[in-house]
Amino acid sequence: MSEHRRDRDGSHALLLGASAFKHPDILPVPAAANSLRAMERMLTDAALGGWPSTQVTSVLDPPNAVEAVRRIRRVAQRTTGTLLLYYVGHGEISASGELILTVHDTDPEDADLTGIEYSRVKSALLDSPAAVKIVILDCCYSGRAIEALGSDAVSSATAARGVYTLTAADLEVARVPPLAQQSTLPTSFTGQLLELVQTGLPGASPWLTLDSIYPHLKARLRQAGLPQPNRLTTDSAAHFPFVRNSARTGTERRPVNASAQPLTTAPTTPSGNPHFDPVKGAGYDIDEVDAHRLDVIALVADPRRRTRARAPYFRQVSGKNRHGYDKAQVDAHIEQHRCEPASFVDALRMLLADVGIPLVPEAEAQTRKFTRQVSKIKSKCAIYQDQQLIGFVAVGWFARTPGVVAFTDTRIIVRTNFLPLSIPYSRVEEARLSTTSVWESWGSGDAVGANEVFTLTVRLGSCEVKIEECNSYPLQNALERTLPALRDLRADHPEWFGSGLAADHADRADQLDG
């Protein structure tokens, strides 16, 4: 590791940024240009990255994919030390499911022809003589690069050793600030990464590796409500000294964001980490706790999380000769950071996720097909613009009772072919469910059988709706699981269920019921 610290002989960093596009359907990303410049400044800062400026090439808005791929190949072929490739911009998915990195003249209709297919980047990595290869992708769907590099030759061939890939979003849509704010801001992922680099890690070694940065970066992104990153590493690339630790060298450039730092209330070791007693033949896996403790803390400390997040938090060891961390100590340490939902909507999201109701992602993360489905459900259930659709279960026309159970921020709507029923959350205690069943035979001769048909009757006041289902019961399960959970939530937080909840929609709800 020491020779890497002294110099960057034979190394080269290629930084690509796509911020402006010829095609009108691809929105400009001014934040990508800011991210590109900020990454270059960090790498060439002698107190941080330490790269000579002559070994860093920054290209903003490559005009076309051919020129961009040619540049990637040439840099990769002549690099023998460390090859660092950074891309920030839009990511697309081809018809075959491959990640496409967009450039200035990319056409969304022919993205595989006019964008950079990641298979070409993969080939350049395989052919490069570089000892260490680092890829950082700040774009939508960048987790597809993990899939590509984690398959076939890359994970097994000797030529692929020494590769480290860090992506901004697993298989999701990455986030950028609103367009009006992008003139001075970087993209969300790169901004968090650079802020972490400039802050440093107290108690860590003088040089930070990407593997030591990753859990802290993941925790920061989760706390900020941003898509989770992903990584893939092979061989020794994870241990490459990426940047000097500014917390050790005194080069910190901006105030520490206290909300992004891990809280530690347990006894600590000299390095500043919490201390847990080892237990022989039991307890949590030590390596897993050390690697993912901050991830779990960030999850339980996030009031907008979508899962309940309960113990056990880590894999438990077995075998009398193995040691693990004391489970009770680790659980207590994590529970000290727990933050319960701060609003009804956050609690509702968690409740629905806990019982298996699909949640509606934010608008920018929805596919066109899903957006059309949401629009149809809103229209069918009379969900108005000032209401938020949180989750839903829908059954198509081939079901025995086609319909929807939708959960908004103010009420539950049960919509079948015949009659809609609206249940404001302030009246969940009044909703009543009753179930009956009958056996129906089918077929003739030797090909006969019978199905048990369950009918769920949902009543609120003088209104009711019936749901018939057999074999599978998605609509009935949705109501039977959520109504008791909502009543429990009301018992814990009665202030969320006052008459004011959904009061502004009471008239509309009555109209829908009638």
N, C-alpha and C positions, 0 to 999 in steps of 0.2 A: 504493500500500500504506500510505502514511503516514496517510491519513485514517482508515483502519480501526484503526490503532494508537491514535489519539487518542480515539476514541469509538466507540460502537455505535449511532449514530443510525439510527432506522428499522429496527432489528434486533430479532429475538425468537427465543428458544430455547424449544422445547416438548419437555419430557421426559416420556415415558410409561413406566410400569413395571407389569407384571402379575405379581403374586407369589402371589395367592390366587384360587381358582377354585371356582365352585359345583358343577361336574360332578365326581363322584368319580374319574373316569378321568384327570383332568388333575392331576398332582402339584403341590403347592405349591412355590414357589421363593422362600424367604425371602431368598436372595442377591440376587434381582432388586430387592427393596426397598433393600437396602444399596447396590447399584450405583447406583440412582436418586439416593439422597441423596448419595453420593460424587461423582457427576457434577455435581450441582447445586453442591456445595461448591467443586469445582474451577473451574467456570465463573464463579462469583461471587467467587472469590478475586482480589483486586486484583493480587496478585503473579503470578497464573497466567492465568486466562481473561480477567479484567477486565470481565466483563459486569455491568452494574447489576442488582441483585436484582429490580427492577421489570420487567426485560425477560426474565426467566427464569420460566417457568411449569412447575411440576412436578406431575404427576398420578399418584398411586399407585392402582392397581387401578381403572381406568375401569369403571363398572358394566356398560356394554354398548357394542357397536360403533357404534351410531348416534350416541351422545353423543361417542365418541372421534373419529369421522370429522368430525362437525360442528365440534368444537374445532380439529382439524387444518386444516380449510378456512378457518375464520374467522381463525386466526392467519396462515395463508399469504396470505390476501387482503389483510390490513392491513400486511404486512411489505414494506418497500421496500429495506432494507439487506441484512442477512444473515438468512436463515431457517435455523435449526438444529433438526432433528427427531431425537430420540434415543428408541429403543425398546429395552426389555429385558424378556424374558419368554419364553414358549413360541412357537415357530413351527410351523405345520402346513402341509401341502400339500393343496390341494383336489383333487377328482377330475380337474379340468382341468389340474392341475400348477401352479396359482398359489400363491404364498406367502400364508399367512393369519397375521396377528398376533393372538394370542389376547387376550381381555379376561376380566373376572370371570365373565360368564355364557356364555362360549363353550361350545357343545356339539360334541364331536368328530365326531358323526354328521352335523351340519349346520354344519360350520366355516365354509363359504362364506356362510352366512346370519347366523351369530352371531359371527363374527370379523371383523377388518378385512382385507378383500381388498386386496392391495397395489396393484391397479389404481386404487383410490380415492386412495391416497396419491400415486400417479403423476399422476393428474388434478389433485390439489391443487398439486403442484409445477409442472405446466405452466401452470396458471392464475395462479400467484403472480407479482406484479410484483417480487419480491425479486431483487436483483442477484446475490447468491450464495446457493446453496441447498445445505445440507449434511445428509446423512442418515446416521446411525450406527445400525446394527441389531445388537443382541446377542441372537440367537435362533437356533434350529435352521433350517437350509435357507435362511438369509438371502441366499445367493448367488442365489436366484430373483429377488430385487429387482434384482440386476445384470442378469440376463437381461431383465427387464421394462424397465428404464431404458436398456438398450443396444439396444433395438429401435425400429423405426419412427420415430415423431415425435421421441422424446426425443433420439436421437443426431443428428438432422438438422435439426429445426426451430429457428428462431431463438429461439423462446420457451423452449427447454430449455437455453439456454446458461447456464453458471455453476453446474452441478450437480456435487456431489461425493458419492459414495456409498461408505461403508465398512461392510463386513459382517463378522460374527464367524466365520462358517463358510461355505465356498463352497456346496456342495450336500450338506453333511454335517450330522450332529447336533452341536450346540455342547455345550460341557462346563460343568458347574457342580460345585462341591465337593459331597461327600456331604451328604445332607440334615441329618445330625446336626451338621455343622460349619457350616451356613449361617447360624446366628444372628448371627454377626459378620462373616462373609466376603462379599465381592462375588462376582459371577460371574467365571469365569476370564478371559474376554476383556476385560471392563471393568476388572478388577483389573490386568491386565498393561498396558493402555492408560494408566491413571491412574498406575501406578507409573513408567512411562516418562516421562510428563509431569512428575511430581514430581522425577524424577532429572535430566531434561534431557539434552541431547546436547552433550558437550564438543566445542569447535571449530566448532559450528554457529552460525548467525546468532542475534541476540538474540530473534527471534520464530520459532517453529516452525510450518511449514505441515503440513497433513495428509499431503502428499506426502513431506515430509522425515521425518515420523514413521513412515510406513508400512513401509519396509524394516526398520527397527529393531524395530518391533512384530512383524512377520512372523518375524524371527529369534528374538525372545524366545519367541513362541508355539511355534515349531518346536522350540527347545531344551527347552521344558517338555513336549513331547509332546502339544500341544494342536492342534485343527484349525486349518488355515491360513486366514487372513482373505482377503478379496478387496476390490477397489476398482474404481470406474469414475469417471472424471473427464472433464468437458468444459470447454472454454474456459479461463478464468482461475481457476476455483474451486480448483484444486490449489495456487495460490500465495496463497490467503487466509491471513493470519496467525492461526492458530488459538489459540496459547497462547504466553506468554513462555517463553523458554528458561531454566529455573532454573539450568542449569549455567553460564550467563553472568551471571545476575543475583544469584547467591548465595542463592536462595530454596529450595534443595533441602531437602525435609522428612524424608527418611529415608535410611538408608545405601544406598549403591549396591550392587546385587546383582552381584558381580563375574562370576558365571557367565553373566549375561545380556549382558555387554558384549562387543563384538567384540574379538578379539585381533589386534594388529598387530605383526608382527615384521619387516616390510619397512621400508626407509627411508620416512620420512613427510614429507608436505608441511607447510607452516606451519599448515594447518587440522587436522592430525592424521591425515589419510588417508595410506595407503601410496602411495609413488611408483613409477610404472611408466614406463619409457621409451617414447615414441611411435615407431612404426615406419611408414614410408611404404609403402603398398600391401599391407600385411599386418597380422597381429595381431588381437586381439579388438576388437570394436566398443566404442569408448570409452564411449558413453552407456549401453550395456548393462552393462558392468562397473561403472560408477559407480552404476547403479540397483540392481543385483542381486548385487553382491559379497558383501554380508552374508548374503543368502539362501543362497548357495552355501556360505559358510563354516559357517553354522548347520547345513546339511545334512551336510557331511562331518564336522562336530564332534559330531554326534548319534549316540551308540552304538546307539540304538534305531531308526535309519533303516531304511527298507525297500528301498532301492536301493543299488547299489554306488557310484554317483556318481563317475564317472571323467571325465577330460578328453577332448574339449574341453568346457569349462564354459559358453562363451558363443559367440554367432555371430561368425564371422570376417569381416573386411572384405575386399573385393576392389576392384580399380581402382587404377591407379598414382597417382592424385591424392588418395586417401583415406589417412588415418592411423589406426592402431589401437594398442592397448597391446601391448607385447612379450609374446607368448604364454608364453614360458618363465618370465618373471618373475611373471606372474599365476598360472600353474599352481603354481610353487614357493611362492608366498605362501599359496595355498589349501591345498596339501598339508601345510604346517606346522601346520595346524589339525586335520588328520584324526585322528579317534578311531575305532579299530576296535571292533567289537562286544565288549562286556564279558562276555557270557554266551553259552552255547550256544543258548538260545532266540532271542536277538537275532540271532545269526549265522544260525540256521536260517531266520528270517523273511526276512533279506536274500537268502539262497541261493535260497529258493523264489521270491521276487519276481524275482530275476535270470533264472531259467529259465522264468518265465511261469506259475507255479502260483498260482492264486487264494488269497489269504490270508483267514482268518476275522477280521472286524473285532471290536472289543470289543463286549460284549453290548449296551451302550446305543446302539450305532450300527447294530444289526441290525434289519432289517424283520421283521415277523411271519412272512412267508413264508420268509425266509432262516433264521430261528430254528427253524422247523419242519423245514427241510431239514437243518440241523445236528443236531437231535435225532435224526432218522432215521439219519443217518450214524453218529452215536455209538452208537446202539443196534445197528445192523447190524455195526459193526466192534468191538463190545465195548470202547468207550472209556469208562473209568470216571470217576467224578467227580473223582478226584484227578489226572487227566491233562488236559492242555490240548490241544485240537485247534488246530493252527497253520494248516494249509491242506489243500486236497483237490482232487481231480479226480474228477468223478462222471459216469457214462454211463448213460442211461436204458434202459428195457426194450426200446426199439425198436432198440437197437444189437445188433451181432452177439454181443458179450459184454458184457452190462450189468454194471456193477460200480463199485467205488470204489478209488482209491489215496489213502489218508489219511495225513497227517503229524502226529503228536502231538509232545509235548515229550520222549518217550522212545523212540518206535519208528515204523516205517512199517507200515501195514496194507494188504495187497492183498486185497480182498474181491470175489469173483465169485459167480455162482449156485451154484457147486459146492463150492469150498473156500477158506477164508480162510488167509492166510499173514501171520505177524507177523515183522518184521525189527527187532530192537532195534538202536539206533544203535551200540551197542558191538560188533555183529557185522556191520556193513555190509561189511567186507572179505570175509566168507564168502559173501555173496549172489552168485549167479551168474545171468546172463541169456544166453539163447540164442534165436535167431530162425530160423524156417523160413517158407517161403512156397509157395503153390500157386495156380494159376490155376483159377478156376471160371467156366464159361460159363453164360449165361442166355439165355432167350428162344427163339424159333423163327421159321422163315421168314426174312423180311427184317429182323425186329427181333431181332437177336441181339447179344451182346456178351460181355465177359469181365471179371472183376475179379480182381486179385491179392490174395489173403488172406494176411496175415502172422500168424503165431502166435508169441507171445513166451512162453517158458517161464522162470519165476522159481523158483530153487531156493535153499533154505537148509537145509543138512543133508539129512535124508531127506525133507523136505517140499517140495512144488512146487505151483505153480498155473499154469495156461495162460490166456493172453488172446488171443482171435482178433479181429482188426479189419481192415477194408478201407475204402478211400477216405480215411478220417481215422483217426488213431491216438493219441487223447488219453491213454489209459491207458499205452500203451507209451512214448510220448514222456515222460510224467511220470517213469517209472522210469529210462529211458535217459539222461535229463538229470540227474536228482538223485543217483543212486548214485555216478557218478564225481565229482560236485561234493562229495558228502559225504566221499568218500575223500580228496580234496584238503584238505578242511577238517580231517579227522583228522590228516593229515600236518603241518598248521600248528599244530594245537592238540590234541595227543594227550591232554592232561589232561582234555579234555571227553568223551573216549570211553573212559574207564576202565571197569572191570567194574562200578563203582557205578552207571553210567548205565543206567537201566531195570532195575537189579537187583531193586528192590522190586516190579517187575511181571513178573519172570521166570516165576514159576509161572503167572500168568495168561496170559502169552504162550504157554507150552507147552500150556496147555489150549486156547487158541484155535487153535494149530497142529494139535492132535490132533482 
